[in-house]
Amino acid sequence: MPRKRFTTVLLVACAWTFLATGSASAQDVKWLTDYAAARKVATETGRPLLLDFGTEACFWCKKLDATTFRDPKVVKLLNEGFVPVKIDAQRHPRMVEALKIDGFPTLILASPEGKVLGRHAGYADAAQLTALLSKAPAPVVPAAPKQPVEVGGDLGALFPEIAAKLDR
């Protein structure tokens, strides 16, 4: 009988772990891996970029992924207000050299145009990452083209300078 109880407890624990892991995946940062595509998204949305430079063998990169980038507040902040980009430093050595990165992980905060706004070298906890992200200006959505404004015949005739301003 005790063996059956142990098996039941083990099955319940495994099921709970599976369900907890499944719900955690909904809390993932939506990373892009193509810098050119990320810049396009940033330009279209007006959101700044967060570039996460790391390597496969980097212990602190893995810790950053397992802790800070799993924090629900960080995930929400990144997914809603930034274009997060994960860069494999070994595959993009020219970017690493151009940005003078000498250790991993390194986080680069950049404007939608690619201008560096801030950086953090090494592991960052949620508070440190939030402080880095606060250096970015609020996202500015590009304005839609103005539609011409129709001016009534009488008003336009009486005040041509106002009509001219409205047509701009």
Phi, psi and omega in degrees: 000317180298328180293322179295319179297318179299317180297318178297314179298319180296316179296319178296317179296318179295318179297317179298316178299317180297314180294320179295321179292321179298319180286333178292330181296336176288346182259027182270148172290137180272082184286142166256156179238353179256111185299318181298317178294322179295319177299321179297314178298317181298317180294318181291326184261344183078009181271142176289163180261144167241114180261124179251103179269127179203181177226164180297324185271003186278114179300312184290331175295316179294321178295320177300315178295322185280339184243285187301314182281006173251351179295124184304323179292319179294315180302313180297314180300313181293314184291330184266331188241357185222168170250099182280132183231124177262121183246122174280109186299329180289333179271345183230060183296331179292323176295318180299315180293316181298326181267003178055047178270127182237008178200162184228146358285155170229129179254129179242127175260127183225152176289167177302335179276354178099004179285130181290125180256337181184166179208155176219121178264133178096182180297142176230129174280179185301320181293318179294319179294318178299321178297319177296314182295333180291347177285346182276139174292158178301144179303136178246113180282128179304138182291143175286151179300142181288140176268142178298142180260128177281131178246132180301150184307312183292315181296318179296323180287323181286324184230073183299329180291326176290317179300320180295321179292322181290333181280350181286000000 
